[in-house]
Amino acid sequence: MVRKVKVGANISVQELEYLLNKGCATGDETSVNAGLIILNEFVDDHLIHRDGGNKIQSRIKNVGERKIIDKVWVGLGLPAKTNIIEFTNFAYVYVHFPVQYGI
């Protein structure tokens, strides 16, 4: 199933397996096919491609919030108990992320 979704999507196998477990964890073939369709739509809408960061940023400005799939780098900030996140494709660097949300 991972191969069916992974074709054309630049997403890691671990992320796909997690999403497949959420939407396609059943033995019923009809439910699995419906879950694959929903999963493909979710990945298309939320995965940030290298050249699509600005498009997603404008969507977030219009709506206010949005779930995204992107690679991140996390480091410890200078003030104690803060995390700093750098999104790879979203084009945001040094985003403050409070420790209470955990990473």
LOKOLRO-326296 format. One record per residue: residue number from 1; residue in one letter; chain; x, y, z of N, C-alpha, C in turn. Coordinates in Angstrom, 2 decimals. Layout:
BEGIN
[NUM, a, A, [X, Y, Z], [X, Y, Z], [X, Y, Z]],
...
// end
This chain:
BEGIN
[1, m, A, [0.81, -1.19, 0.00], [0.00, 0.00, 0.00], [0.86, 1.26, 0.00]],
[2, v, A, [2.00, 1.18, 0.65], [2.88, 2.35, 0.70], [3.28, 2.76, -0.70]],
[3, r, A, [3.54, 1.81, -1.57], [3.94, 2.12, -2.95], [2.84, 2.83, -3.71]],
[4, k, A, [1.59, 2.47, -3.47], [0.48, 3.12, -4.15], [0.42, 4.61, -3.82]],
[5, v, A, [0.66, 4.96, -2.58], [0.56, 6.36, -2.16], [1.86, 7.09, -2.43]],
[6, k, A, [2.99, 6.41, -2.27], [4.29, 7.07, -2.37], [4.60, 7.54, -3.78]],
[7, v, A, [4.02, 6.94, -4.79], [4.30, 7.32, -6.17], [3.90, 8.78, -6.36]],
[8, g, A, [4.88, 9.61, -6.64], [4.63, 11.04, -6.88], [4.64, 11.89, -5.63]],
[9, a, A, [4.66, 11.31, -4.45], [4.66, 12.09, -3.21], [6.04, 12.00, -2.57]],
[10, n, A, [6.60, 13.12, -2.24], [7.91, 13.17, -1.60], [7.71, 13.17, -0.09]],
[11, i, A, [7.37, 12.01, 0.45], [7.08, 11.86, 1.87], [7.78, 10.59, 2.36]],
[12, s, A, [8.23, 10.61, 3.59], [8.98, 9.45, 4.09], [8.05, 8.26, 4.31]],
[13, v, A, [8.65, 7.08, 4.29], [7.89, 5.85, 4.47], [7.28, 5.80, 5.87]],
[14, q, A, [8.01, 6.29, 6.87], [7.49, 6.27, 8.24], [6.22, 7.12, 8.36]],
[15, e, A, [6.22, 8.29, 7.72], [5.02, 9.14, 7.77], [3.85, 8.47, 7.05]],
[16, l, A, [4.13, 7.85, 5.92], [3.07, 7.16, 5.19], [2.51, 5.99, 5.99]],
[17, e, A, [3.38, 5.24, 6.64], [2.90, 4.12, 7.45], [2.02, 4.60, 8.59]],
[18, y, A, [2.41, 5.72, 9.21], [1.59, 6.29, 10.29], [0.22, 6.69, 9.75]],
[19, l, A, [0.19, 7.40, 8.63], [-1.08, 7.84, 8.06], [-1.93, 6.66, 7.57]],
[20, l, A, [-1.28, 5.64, 7.02], [-2.01, 4.44, 6.60], [-2.64, 3.73, 7.79]],
[21, n, A, [-1.92, 3.67, 8.91], [-2.48, 3.03, 10.11], [-3.68, 3.80, 10.63]],
[22, k, A, [-3.68, 5.12, 10.47], [-4.82, 5.92, 10.92], [-6.04, 5.73, 10.04]],
[23, g, A, [-5.83, 5.62, 8.71], [-6.97, 5.64, 7.81], [-7.32, 4.33, 7.15]],
[24, c, A, [-6.42, 3.36, 7.17], [-6.65, 2.12, 6.41], [-6.44, 0.87, 7.24]],
[25, a, A, [-6.60, 0.94, 8.54], [-6.34, -0.20, 9.41], [-7.60, -1.05, 9.55]],
[26, t, A, [-7.94, -1.74, 8.49], [-9.10, -2.61, 8.49], [-8.89, -3.71, 7.45]],
[27, g, A, [-9.67, -4.75, 7.54], [-9.57, -5.84, 6.58], [-10.54, -5.70, 5.42]],
[28, d, A, [-11.49, -4.77, 5.53], [-12.50, -4.56, 4.49], [-11.89, -3.79, 3.32]],
[29, e, A, [-11.92, -4.38, 2.13], [-11.27, -3.77, 0.96], [-11.93, -2.45, 0.56]],
[30, t, A, [-13.23, -2.34, 0.70], [-13.92, -1.09, 0.37], [-13.47, 0.04, 1.28]],
[31, s, A, [-13.35, -0.25, 2.57], [-12.89, 0.75, 3.53], [-11.44, 1.15, 3.28]],
[32, v, A, [-10.61, 0.18, 2.91], [-9.21, 0.47, 2.62], [-9.09, 1.37, 1.41]],
[33, n, A, [-9.88, 1.09, 0.34], [-9.83, 1.93, -0.85], [-10.32, 3.34, -0.55]],
[34, a, A, [-11.37, 3.47, 0.26], [-11.85, 4.80, 0.65], [-10.79, 5.51, 1.49]],
[35, g, A, [-10.12, 4.78, 2.38], [-9.05, 5.37, 3.18], [-7.89, 5.83, 2.32]],
[36, l, A, [-7.54, 5.07, 1.27], [-6.46, 5.48, 0.37], [-6.81, 6.76, -0.38]],
[37, i, A, [-8.06, 6.89, -0.79], [-8.48, 8.12, -1.48], [-8.36, 9.31, -0.54]],
[38, i, A, [-8.83, 9.15, 0.69], [-8.74, 10.24, 1.68], [-7.28, 10.56, 1.99]],
[39, l, A, [-6.45, 9.52, 2.11], [-5.04, 9.73, 2.40], [-4.35, 10.49, 1.27]],
[40, n, A, [-4.64, 10.12, 0.03], [-4.04, 10.84, -1.11], [-4.44, 12.30, -1.12]],
[41, e, A, [-5.71, 12.59, -0.83], [-6.17, 13.97, -0.77], [-5.48, 14.73, 0.37]],
[42, f, A, [-5.34, 14.07, 1.52], [-4.69, 14.70, 2.66], [-3.24, 15.04, 2.35]],
[43, v, A, [-2.51, 14.10, 1.76], [-1.11, 14.34, 1.42], [-0.99, 15.46, 0.38]],
[44, d, A, [-1.87, 15.46, -0.62], [-1.84, 16.52, -1.64], [-2.10, 17.90, -1.03]],
[45, d, A, [-3.02, 17.97, -0.06], [-3.37, 19.26, 0.53], [-2.38, 19.76, 1.58]],
[46, h, A, [-1.68, 18.85, 2.27], [-0.90, 19.26, 3.43], [0.61, 19.11, 3.28]],
[47, l, A, [1.07, 18.36, 2.29], [2.51, 18.17, 2.10], [3.08, 19.41, 1.41]],
[48, i, A, [4.15, 19.95, 1.97], [4.78, 21.14, 1.40], [5.92, 20.70, 0.50]],
[49, h, A, [5.82, 21.06, -0.76], [6.90, 20.78, -1.71], [7.93, 21.90, -1.64]],
[50, r, A, [9.10, 21.65, -2.19], [10.19, 22.62, -2.11], [9.81, 23.98, -2.67]],
[51, d, A, [8.99, 24.01, -3.69], [8.62, 25.28, -4.29], [7.24, 25.77, -3.86]],
[52, g, A, [6.60, 25.10, -2.91], [5.25, 25.45, -2.52], [5.11, 26.12, -1.17]],
[53, g, A, [6.21, 26.53, -0.55], [6.14, 27.15, 0.77], [5.35, 28.44, 0.78]],
[54, n, A, [5.52, 29.27, -0.22], [4.81, 30.56, -0.27], [3.31, 30.36, -0.46]],
[55, k, A, [2.93, 29.35, -1.23], [1.51, 29.07, -1.44], [0.84, 28.68, -0.12]],
[56, i, A, [1.50, 27.83, 0.65], [0.94, 27.41, 1.94], [0.91, 28.58, 2.92]],
[57, q, A, [1.95, 29.44, 2.89], [1.96, 30.61, 3.77], [0.77, 31.52, 3.49]],
[58, s, A, [0.44, 31.72, 2.22], [-0.71, 32.57, 1.91], [-2.02, 31.92, 2.34]],
[59, r, A, [-2.12, 30.59, 2.24], [-3.32, 29.91, 2.73], [-3.47, 30.07, 4.23]],
[60, i, A, [-2.35, 29.98, 4.95], [-2.40, 30.13, 6.41], [-2.80, 31.56, 6.78]],
[61, k, A, [-2.31, 32.56, 6.04], [-2.69, 33.95, 6.31], [-4.19, 34.15, 6.11]],
[62, n, A, [-4.77, 33.48, 5.10], [-6.20, 33.63, 4.83], [-7.06, 32.90, 5.85]],
[63, v, A, [-6.66, 31.68, 6.22], [-7.48, 30.85, 7.09], [-7.12, 31.05, 8.56]],
[64, g, A, [-5.85, 31.26, 8.87], [-5.42, 31.44, 10.24], [-4.62, 30.28, 10.79]],
[65, e, A, [-4.92, 29.07, 10.37], [-4.16, 27.90, 10.81], [-4.32, 26.80, 9.77]],
[66, r, A, [-3.39, 25.86, 9.79], [-3.42, 24.76, 8.82], [-2.46, 23.68, 9.26]],
[67, k, A, [-2.85, 22.42, 9.08], [-1.94, 21.31, 9.33], [-1.03, 21.19, 8.13]],
[68, i, A, [0.26, 20.99, 8.39], [1.22, 20.84, 7.30], [2.11, 19.63, 7.56]],
[69, i, A, [2.66, 19.09, 6.48], [3.64, 18.01, 6.56], [4.92, 18.56, 5.98]],
[70, d, A, [5.97, 18.66, 6.80], [7.25, 19.20, 6.37], [8.34, 18.60, 7.25]],
[71, k, A, [9.56, 18.66, 6.77], [10.70, 18.25, 7.58], [11.10, 19.42, 8.46]],
[72, v, A, [11.47, 19.12, 9.70], [11.86, 20.18, 10.62], [13.20, 19.85, 11.26]],
[73, w, A, [13.88, 20.90, 11.68], [15.08, 20.80, 12.48], [14.76, 21.50, 13.79]],
[74, v, A, [15.07, 20.86, 14.91], [14.76, 21.42, 16.22], [16.05, 21.62, 16.99]],
[75, g, A, [16.19, 22.79, 17.58], [17.35, 23.09, 18.41], [16.91, 23.76, 19.69]],
[76, l, A, [17.79, 23.77, 20.66], [17.52, 24.42, 21.93], [17.80, 25.91, 21.81]],
[77, g, A, [16.84, 26.74, 22.19], [17.00, 28.19, 22.11], [17.88, 28.71, 23.23]],
[78, l, A, [18.34, 29.94, 23.07], [19.20, 30.54, 24.08], [18.51, 30.73, 25.42]],
[79, p, A, [17.31, 31.30, 25.46], [16.65, 31.29, 26.76], [16.30, 29.85, 27.12]],
[80, a, A, [16.56, 29.48, 28.32], [16.30, 28.09, 28.73], [14.84, 27.73, 28.52]],
[81, k, A, [14.60, 26.50, 28.24], [13.26, 25.94, 28.07], [12.52, 26.48, 26.86]],
[82, t, A, [13.21, 26.74, 25.79], [12.55, 27.07, 24.53], [13.16, 26.21, 23.44]],
[83, n, A, [12.35, 25.84, 22.50], [12.81, 25.11, 21.33], [12.71, 26.03, 20.13]],
[84, i, A, [13.66, 25.91, 19.23], [13.64, 26.67, 17.99], [13.48, 25.67, 16.85]],
[85, i, A, [12.55, 25.92, 15.97], [12.27, 25.01, 14.86], [12.58, 25.71, 13.55]],
[86, e, A, [13.16, 24.96, 12.64], [13.38, 25.44, 11.28], [12.66, 24.50, 10.33]],
[87, f, A, [11.69, 25.03, 9.59], [10.97, 24.24, 8.60], [11.80, 24.18, 7.33]],
[88, t, A, [11.90, 23.01, 6.72], [12.73, 22.84, 5.53], [12.10, 23.48, 4.30]],
[89, n, A, [10.87, 23.14, 3.99], [10.24, 23.61, 2.77], [9.27, 24.77, 2.99]],
[90, f, A, [8.90, 25.03, 4.22], [7.93, 26.08, 4.54], [8.55, 27.46, 4.50]],
[91, a, A, [9.86, 27.53, 4.46], [10.61, 28.78, 4.35], [10.51, 29.65, 5.60]],
[92, y, A, [10.29, 29.03, 6.76], [10.32, 29.75, 8.02], [11.51, 29.22, 8.83]],
[93, v, A, [12.31, 30.12, 9.33], [13.48, 29.76, 10.11], [13.32, 30.35, 11.50]],
[94, y, A, [13.76, 29.62, 12.50], [13.76, 30.06, 13.90], [12.35, 30.38, 14.40]],
[95, v, A, [11.48, 29.41, 14.32], [10.14, 29.53, 14.85], [10.18, 29.09, 16.30]],
[96, h, A, [9.65, 29.90, 17.19], [9.60, 29.57, 18.61], [8.53, 28.50, 18.84]],
[97, f, A, [8.89, 27.46, 19.58], [7.97, 26.37, 19.89], [8.07, 26.08, 21.37]],
[98, p, A, [7.06, 26.41, 22.17], [7.14, 26.21, 23.61], [7.38, 24.75, 24.00]],
[99, v, A, [8.15, 24.56, 25.05], [8.55, 23.23, 25.49], [7.35, 22.41, 25.97]],
[100, q, A, [6.34, 23.05, 26.52], [5.20, 22.30, 27.07], [4.48, 21.47, 26.00]],
[101, y, A, [4.65, 21.80, 24.72], [4.04, 21.01, 23.65], [4.89, 19.81, 23.30]],
[102, g, A, [6.12, 19.79, 23.72], [7.01, 18.64, 23.55], [7.36, 18.32, 22.12]],
[103, i, A, [8.56, 17.88, 21.96], [9.04, 17.42, 20.65], [9.85, 16.17, 20.88]],
// end
